[in-house]
Amino acid sequence: MTRDEIYETLKGFLIELFEIPEEHISLDAHLADDLDLDSIDAVDLVLKLQEFIGRKVSAEQFRSVRTVGDVIDQVDALLN
């Protein structure tokens, strides 16, 4: 799966789960500051990502994630 495909899937999750307008989502969008995701939202997103990649993800793996691009980096690393 390419990084672009991961981005498009992630964007779909953000729109579907959190009703974030598509135009607010970019690689450098900060999850908390720009997209207003809180810690509970982050847990929901990780659960959705686990479903997507088909394996368990530890909270530790996502502790340093701050932006949409960071999420893509982590998912890409987990898939490859």
C-alpha positions, -999 to +999 in steps of 0.1 A: +000+000+000+014+034-009+016+064+013-010+082-009-034+053-003-028+054+034-034+092+034-067+088+015-079+061+039-069+081+069-086+112+055-118+091+051-116+079+087-111+115+099-141+127+079-163+097+089-154+094+126-149+130+136-168+150+109-137+170+100-141+190+068-118+175+041-102+209+034-089+210+070-069+177+065-034+180+052-001+162+059+010+189+083-023+193+101-018+189+138-042+164+152-050+183+184-045+220+174-058+219+138-083+190+139-094+193+175-089+157+183-086+149+220-071+118+237-104+099+234-105+107+197-069+095+194-079+061+209-108+058+185-085+066+156-059+040+167-087+014+170-099+022+135-063+020+122-059-014+139-089-026+120-075-012+088-040-027+090-052-060+106-029-060+136-027-047+171-010-014+176+005-004+209-002+031+224+036+034+226+039+033+188+016+063+185+028+083+215+050+106+193+024+112+166+013+148+163+003+154+127-015+136+099+019+130+083+031+113+115+001+090+115+009+080+079+046+074+088+036+051+116+010+031+095+035+029+067+061+015+091+037-010+105+026-022+070+062-026+058 
